Amino acid sequence: MQPRNMSMSGVVDLAAVKAAGEAKAKAEQARAEAARQASQGGGAAPSAGAVPPSALVIDVDEAGFERDVLQLSAEVPVVLDFWAEWCQPCKQLSPLLERLTVEANGRLVLAKVDVDANQMLMQQFQIQGIPAVFAVVAGQVLPLFQGVAPEQQIRETLAQLVQVAEERFGIIGIEVDPNAEGAAESVPAEAPAGPHDALLEAAVVALDAGDLGGAVQAYKNVLADDPGNTEAKLGLAQAELLARVQHMNPQQVRTAAAENPRDPAAQIAAADLDLVGGHVEDAFGRLVDTVKVTFGDDRDAVRLRLLELFEVIGADDPRVTAARTALARVLF
């Protein structure tokens, strides 16, 4: 069986994706910092939320598909490997996919589906032969290839998948700690005060005093040394949002948005006001709808602002997960 649809360009026009890549740059910096800290820290306790390498390859069935694949795909691209025990080509492909997934170090998760035990999933994906490989990103299913292919082709396909997830949706994967194997049941010791606590405290003080510029700079100072600092990323996104709306005239902004539904700047400003006012779904929905009716640089500006607003709310919030899925449907 010859491989087909090896390139993701048939699903997503990567040439149309501008090299915005802010989320990708942050991800790379965060991973580099994590690697540096790991090399210096030796046998330190695993970071909160880190998973062992073995957790990157999972078996999935129909009952757990929504939790183990669809929900997880809001955090990391999930590659689906449809296989069977009697399938000889599967025995060649599956170990290769497992190795490449572990090498990706948290940028991918491999979910293995035994078609004999999960006939309904096989029918839903309209699979006519195995091995068959799909991906799920932000709840959206993408066909990758069918059959066995050379390793280099598969590497390139997976690299494109990671690129789409990071540049389009800000999905940067999950943290992996090789020392976490067998340590899941142990209780980590309370973390000591970090080197950036004083700067984080200064940012909070500036926020309380209404000094938004000072808060933004303090958070940026933390991220300059520690790009993966979750508290600083969240604080920066919130401070920048407040700074943007500080001098807005809400009535004028909402009137402009109502009169110009296709104007990216008008809709972006209104979405900022929506979020500050606690109308999270309205803010997300407004920008997703604007992505539908815009193109080129305008669409990219709206998409990037939506990703920034995701940072304000936090990746674990179900409203962010739902909005990522809605965005994926529009873009794909």
PLY file of the C-alpha trace (Angstrom):
ply
format ascii 1.0
element vertex 332
property float x
property float y
property float z
element edge 331
property int vertex1
property int vertex2
end_header
0.00 0.00 0.00
1.49 3.30 -1.11
1.35 6.30 1.18
-0.99 9.09 0.17
-1.58 12.67 1.25
1.82 12.85 2.90
1.91 16.65 2.73
-0.29 18.76 4.93
-0.36 21.45 2.26
-3.52 19.84 0.95
-5.23 20.51 4.26
-3.65 23.80 5.31
-2.00 26.29 2.97
1.23 26.80 4.87
2.41 29.29 2.26
-0.42 31.56 3.36
0.67 31.52 6.97
2.66 34.64 7.74
5.80 34.20 9.76
4.10 35.72 12.78
5.04 32.75 14.92
5.02 34.63 18.24
3.68 31.58 20.01
6.28 29.40 18.30
9.12 31.70 19.36
7.88 31.71 22.92
7.60 27.92 22.86
11.13 27.46 21.59
12.52 29.88 24.19
10.58 28.18 26.95
11.84 24.75 25.96
15.40 26.01 25.72
15.13 27.49 29.18
13.59 24.30 30.54
16.41 22.27 29.04
18.99 24.62 30.54
17.40 24.43 33.98
17.13 20.65 33.73
20.83 20.36 32.89
21.72 22.52 35.87
19.24 21.02 38.29
20.21 17.37 37.94
17.69 15.24 39.79
15.31 18.02 40.76
11.66 17.21 41.29
9.52 17.27 38.13
7.80 20.56 37.31
4.09 20.83 38.02
2.17 19.48 35.05
5.19 17.75 33.49
4.63 14.23 32.15
7.07 11.34 31.69
8.06 10.37 28.13
5.94 7.22 28.42
2.81 9.41 28.65
3.38 10.67 25.11
2.22 7.36 23.61
-1.24 6.22 24.70
-3.83 3.62 23.77
-7.24 5.09 22.97
-10.68 3.52 22.74
-14.13 4.80 21.83
-15.15 5.49 25.42
-12.16 7.72 26.14
-11.79 9.35 22.74
-13.29 12.71 23.68
-11.17 13.05 26.83
-7.94 11.49 25.59
-7.93 12.97 22.09
-10.36 15.83 21.50
-9.82 17.63 24.80
-6.08 16.94 24.82
-5.76 18.37 21.30
-6.32 21.86 22.73
-2.92 21.52 24.46
-0.89 19.39 22.04
-1.40 17.94 18.53
-2.57 14.34 18.80
-1.48 11.89 16.10
-3.86 8.95 15.61
-2.35 5.62 14.56
-5.03 3.17 13.40
-3.55 -0.32 13.55
-4.32 -4.01 14.17
-2.36 -6.96 15.51
-2.64 -8.85 12.23
-1.41 -5.89 10.13
2.24 -6.42 9.16
2.82 -2.86 7.81
1.47 -1.55 11.13
4.29 -3.36 12.91
6.76 -1.37 10.82
5.05 2.01 11.16
3.92 2.04 14.78
7.40 1.76 16.37
8.64 4.55 14.08
5.76 6.83 15.08
6.41 6.08 18.74
10.09 6.96 18.42
9.43 10.19 16.53
6.79 11.20 19.06
9.16 10.75 21.99
11.85 12.65 20.08
9.40 15.54 19.62
9.61 16.01 23.40
6.06 17.10 24.11
5.22 18.75 20.79
3.14 15.69 19.86
1.18 12.90 21.50
0.61 9.58 19.73
-2.76 7.90 20.30
-2.93 4.27 19.11
-6.31 2.90 18.03
-6.81 -0.85 17.63
-9.38 -1.03 14.82
-10.53 -4.53 15.76
-11.60 -3.28 19.18
-12.89 0.10 17.97
-14.94 -0.52 14.84
-17.08 2.58 15.39
-14.03 4.87 15.31
-12.83 3.15 12.17
-16.20 3.84 10.51
-16.34 7.44 11.71
-12.93 8.13 10.19
-13.98 6.27 7.00
-10.84 4.16 7.06
-10.58 1.72 4.19
-7.11 0.35 4.92
-4.50 0.35 7.64
-2.15 1.60 8.82
-3.86 4.97 8.60
-2.63 8.10 10.35
-4.63 11.20 11.24
-4.04 14.19 13.49
-6.34 16.20 15.74
-5.51 19.85 16.45
-7.84 21.99 18.57
-10.57 19.41 18.03
-10.15 19.45 14.24
-9.35 16.21 12.40
-6.67 16.26 9.69
-5.81 13.26 7.46
-2.05 12.74 7.29
-1.27 9.56 5.34
-2.11 5.91 4.80
0.34 3.06 4.55
4.07 2.95 5.33
6.36 5.77 4.18
10.05 6.62 4.48
11.08 8.05 7.83
12.12 11.40 6.36
8.71 11.94 4.79
7.01 11.17 8.06
9.35 13.52 9.92
8.48 16.33 7.50
4.75 15.70 7.87
4.94 15.77 11.66
7.06 18.92 11.54
4.38 20.61 9.44
1.75 19.51 11.94
3.70 21.06 14.81
4.16 24.27 12.80
0.44 24.58 12.09
-0.47 23.99 15.74
2.00 26.59 17.01
1.54 29.32 14.40
-2.19 29.04 13.90
-3.42 28.26 17.39
-0.58 28.92 19.80
-0.65 25.24 20.81
2.91 24.60 21.96
2.60 21.12 23.45
3.11 19.77 26.94
6.12 19.74 29.23
8.06 16.49 29.45
10.28 15.52 32.37
12.35 12.34 31.88
12.78 12.18 35.66
9.02 11.96 36.16
8.90 8.24 35.34
7.62 6.42 38.40
7.34 9.64 40.38
3.68 10.37 39.70
2.54 9.21 43.13
5.21 11.05 45.07
4.36 14.42 46.60
6.76 17.12 45.45
8.35 19.30 48.07
7.19 22.87 48.31
9.06 24.93 45.76
11.49 27.50 47.14
11.11 31.13 46.26
12.13 31.69 42.67
14.66 34.21 41.40
11.92 36.37 39.84
9.59 36.65 42.84
10.64 40.24 43.53
9.91 41.30 39.96
6.56 39.54 39.99
5.69 41.26 43.24
6.71 44.59 41.72
4.38 43.95 38.80
1.47 43.26 41.16
2.21 46.43 43.12
2.29 48.44 39.88
-1.05 46.98 38.82
-2.63 47.86 42.15
-1.31 51.42 41.77
-2.71 51.72 38.25
0.79 51.87 36.72
0.05 49.60 33.79
3.21 50.54 31.94
5.31 49.62 34.95
3.49 46.31 35.33
4.00 45.47 31.66
7.71 46.20 31.90
8.12 44.17 35.10
6.48 41.13 33.53
8.61 41.54 30.39
11.72 41.63 32.56
10.76 38.27 34.06
10.05 36.74 30.66
13.34 37.99 29.26
15.14 35.62 31.64
12.42 32.99 32.04
10.25 32.78 28.87
8.27 29.87 30.27
7.15 31.64 33.46
3.39 31.00 33.48
2.57 33.67 36.05
4.47 36.33 34.10
2.86 35.35 30.78
-0.61 35.54 32.29
0.16 38.81 34.09
1.63 40.40 30.96
-1.40 39.46 28.86
-3.74 40.94 31.48
-1.70 44.12 31.94
-1.44 44.74 28.19
-5.20 44.23 27.84
-5.93 46.76 30.58
-3.49 49.21 29.00
-5.25 48.91 25.63
-8.71 49.67 27.01
-7.61 52.28 29.55
-8.36 55.28 27.34
-11.09 53.81 25.16
-14.53 55.39 24.85
-16.74 52.30 25.20
-19.72 53.84 23.42
-17.64 54.91 20.44
-15.89 51.54 20.25
-19.14 49.57 20.29
-20.80 51.87 17.79
-17.86 51.49 15.40
-17.95 47.70 15.79
-21.69 47.57 15.12
-21.41 49.76 12.04
-18.32 48.01 10.63
-18.67 44.24 11.19
-15.83 43.50 8.76
-13.39 46.06 10.19
-10.67 44.11 12.03
-9.53 47.06 14.16
-13.08 47.86 15.26
-13.84 44.25 16.16
-10.51 43.78 17.97
-11.14 46.87 20.11
-14.68 45.71 20.93
-13.39 42.25 21.85
-10.93 43.79 24.29
-13.82 45.64 25.95
-15.91 42.46 25.99
-13.18 40.58 27.82
-12.52 43.33 30.37
-16.25 43.41 31.04
-16.29 39.67 31.75
-18.04 38.70 28.51
-15.50 36.06 27.57
-17.59 34.07 25.11
-18.70 37.27 23.37
-15.08 38.39 22.94
-13.97 35.05 21.56
-17.03 34.66 19.33
-16.63 38.17 17.93
-13.07 37.49 16.82
-13.82 34.02 15.45
-16.65 35.54 13.39
-14.27 38.26 12.17
-11.73 35.64 11.08
-14.48 34.16 8.89
-14.92 37.35 6.89
-11.34 38.64 6.66
-8.29 37.61 4.66
-4.53 38.06 4.53
-2.97 40.47 7.00
-6.36 41.46 8.43
-7.24 37.87 9.25
-3.82 37.27 10.75
-4.14 40.34 13.01
-7.50 39.12 14.33
-6.21 35.60 14.87
-3.16 36.80 16.79
-5.29 39.02 19.03
-7.52 36.04 19.75
-4.47 34.03 20.80
-3.45 36.90 23.10
-6.88 36.87 24.72
-6.54 33.11 25.24
-3.43 33.93 27.31
-5.48 36.30 29.48
-8.01 33.60 30.38
-5.64 30.61 30.52
-5.30 27.49 28.38
-7.12 25.24 30.86
-10.36 27.26 30.74
-13.09 25.34 28.83
-14.10 28.56 27.07
-10.62 28.74 25.57
-10.84 25.11 24.48
-14.20 25.75 22.80
-12.91 28.87 21.08
-9.80 27.07 19.81
-12.05 24.44 18.27
-14.25 27.11 16.67
-11.17 28.86 15.30
-9.88 25.59 13.84
-13.18 25.04 12.00
-12.97 28.51 10.46
-9.32 28.25 9.43
-9.54 24.73 8.03
0 1
1 2
2 3
3 4
4 5
5 6
6 7
7 8
8 9
9 10
10 11
11 12
12 13
13 14
14 15
15 16
16 17
17 18
18 19
19 20
20 21
21 22
22 23
23 24
24 25
25 26
26 27
27 28
28 29
29 30
30 31
31 32
32 33
33 34
34 35
35 36
36 37
37 38
38 39
39 40
40 41
41 42
42 43
43 44
44 45
45 46
46 47
47 48
48 49
49 50
50 51
51 52
52 53
53 54
54 55
55 56
56 57
57 58
58 59
59 60
60 61
61 62
62 63
63 64
64 65
65 66
66 67
67 68
68 69
69 70
70 71
71 72
72 73
73 74
74 75
75 76
76 77
77 78
78 79
79 80
80 81
81 82
82 83
83 84
84 85
85 86
86 87
87 88
88 89
89 90
90 91
91 92
92 93
93 94
94 95
95 96
96 97
97 98
98 99
99 100
100 101
101 102
102 103
103 104
104 105
105 106
106 107
107 108
108 109
109 110
110 111
111 112
112 113
113 114
114 115
115 116
116 117
117 118
118 119
119 120
120 121
121 122
122 123
123 124
124 125
125 126
126 127
127 128
128 129
129 130
130 131
131 132
132 133
133 134
134 135
135 136
136 137
137 138
138 139
139 140
140 141
141 142
142 143
143 144
144 145
145 146
146 147
147 148
148 149
149 150
150 151
151 152
152 153
153 154
154 155
155 156
156 157
157 158
158 159
159 160
160 161
161 162
162 163
163 164
164 165
165 166
166 167
167 168
168 169
169 170
170 171
171 172
172 173
173 174
174 175
175 176
176 177
177 178
178 179
179 180
180 181
181 182
182 183
183 184
184 185
185 186
186 187
187 188
188 189
189 190
190 191
191 192
192 193
193 194
194 195
195 196
196 197
197 198
198 199
199 200
200 201
201 202
202 203
203 204
204 205
205 206
206 207
207 208
208 209
209 210
210 211
211 212
212 213
213 214
214 215
215 216
216 217
217 218
218 219
219 220
220 221
221 222
222 223
223 224
224 225
225 226
226 227
227 228
228 229
229 230
230 231
231 232
232 233
233 234
234 235
235 236
236 237
237 238
238 239
239 240
240 241
241 242
242 243
243 244
244 245
245 246
246 247
247 248
248 249
249 250
250 251
251 252
252 253
253 254
254 255
255 256
256 257
257 258
258 259
259 260
260 261
261 262
262 263
263 264
264 265
265 266
266 267
267 268
268 269
269 270
270 271
271 272
272 273
273 274
274 275
275 276
276 277
277 278
278 279
279 280
280 281
281 282
282 283
283 284
284 285
285 286
286 287
287 288
288 289
289 290
290 291
291 292
292 293
293 294
294 295
295 296
296 297
297 298
298 299
299 300
300 301
301 302
302 303
303 304
304 305
305 306
306 307
307 308
308 309
309 310
310 311
311 312
312 313
313 314
314 315
315 316
316 317
317 318
318 319
319 320
320 321
321 322
322 323
323 324
324 325
325 326
326 327
327 328
328 329
329 330
330 331
